[in-house]
Amino acid sequence: MTPKGATLVVLIFGIGNFLGTCIGGICSSHIYITYGPRYTALLSGGAAIAGCFPLWALINNTSSNDSRIMLGSISLIAGSLSAVTGPIVKSTLQNVSQPQMRGMAFALLNTFDDFGRGLGPAFVAWMIGKFDGRRNAFNVGVCGWLFCGILNGMLYFTVERDEERVRVNTDRLFRPEKDEEDLKDKVRMMVSVVNLFRVIMLSLSYLTIGLTKAVVSHLTEAPAEWNQLGMCHQQR
């Protein structure tokens, strides 16, 4: 395939990615509302697995003599199917994560996503040297989508239970009874702090009064002692 033809195929694949992201978001929302979260996992896994076949066809059964319409159509279908999984995975992750843990969950998702994007080209380059050709290396690399689809499809058995657990814990976290209990605990703590402060201030007051009395009594007794010392000095 010429550089112009390859550039066109990659461009159409990117357009398919855009369309697949939109279609995946719209279809998953409709399926979630109508049938529940389990079937969105099947859509995600099925789209990832189905996207392997047009990409394999693009790698193995096309040449520079094929029409651009056929190459563009295969590339568009492959790009669309490969992008359906993205929005479903992100929405599922949000639904099964506690509100206080979602930042960490998406940080881990982005970390491993970037790790895969960096490791993937290096892994394929290593396989090109091992398999003596790009076609075999690309065929093996596309198999990663199969594992992706299988793992996403397995969410069918757990996602509904996980979402229900998050919903229950969230209700417990934000229910009014808990807010009232927390408010009562804070009031009790404030009352305890105020009482402790009052005891400390009262103790300091008694200590100050005692010290004041001691100083006053010492000052009242001092003139008599001074007079006696003066008389003794005069007699000498």
Residue pairs with C-beta under 8 A, 6 or more apart in sequence:
1 9
1 62
1 63
1 64
2 64
5 64
5 68
5 71
8 68
8 71
8 72
9 58
9 71
9 72
9 75
10 75
12 71
12 72
12 75
12 76
12 79
13 75
13 76
13 78
13 79
14 79
15 76
15 79
16 75
16 76
16 77
16 78
16 79
16 80
16 82
16 83
17 79
17 80
17 82
17 83
18 83
19 76
19 79
19 80
19 83
20 47
20 79
20 80
20 81
20 82
20 83
20 84
21 83
21 84
21 86
21 87
23 80
23 84
24 43
24 44
24 47
24 83
24 84
24 85
24 86
24 87
24 88
25 87
27 43
27 84
28 40
28 43
28 44
28 87
28 88
28 91
31 39
31 40
31 43
32 39
32 40
32 91
36 160
37 92
37 95
37 159
37 160
37 163
38 155
38 156
38 159
38 160
39 156
40 88
40 91
40 92
40 159
41 88
41 92
41 152
41 153
41 154
41 155
41 156
41 159
42 153
42 156
43 84
43 88
44 84
44 85
44 88
44 89
44 92
44 149
44 152
44 153
44 155
45 85
45 148
45 149
45 150
45 151
45 152
45 153
45 154
45 155
45 156
46 149
46 153
47 81
47 82
47 84
47 85
47 149
48 81
48 82
48 84
48 85
48 145
48 146
48 148
48 149
48 152
49 145
49 146
49 149
49 150
49 153
50 81
50 149
51 78
51 80
51 81
51 82
51 84
51 145
52 142
52 143
52 145
52 146
52 149
54 74
54 75
54 77
54 78
54 81
55 78
55 82
55 142
55 145
56 139
56 142
57 74
58 71
58 74
58 75
58 78
59 135
59 138
59 139
59 142
60 135
60 139
62 70
62 71
62 74
82 145
85 148
85 149
85 152
88 152
89 109
89 152
90 106
90 109
92 155
92 159
93 102
93 105
93 106
93 109
94 102
94 106
95 159
95 162
95 163
95 166
96 159
96 162
96 163
96 166
97 105
97 166
98 166
98 169
98 170
99 170
99 173
120 141
120 144
123 141
124 137
124 138
124 141
127 136
127 137
127 140
127 141
128 134
128 137
130 137
131 137
131 140
172 178
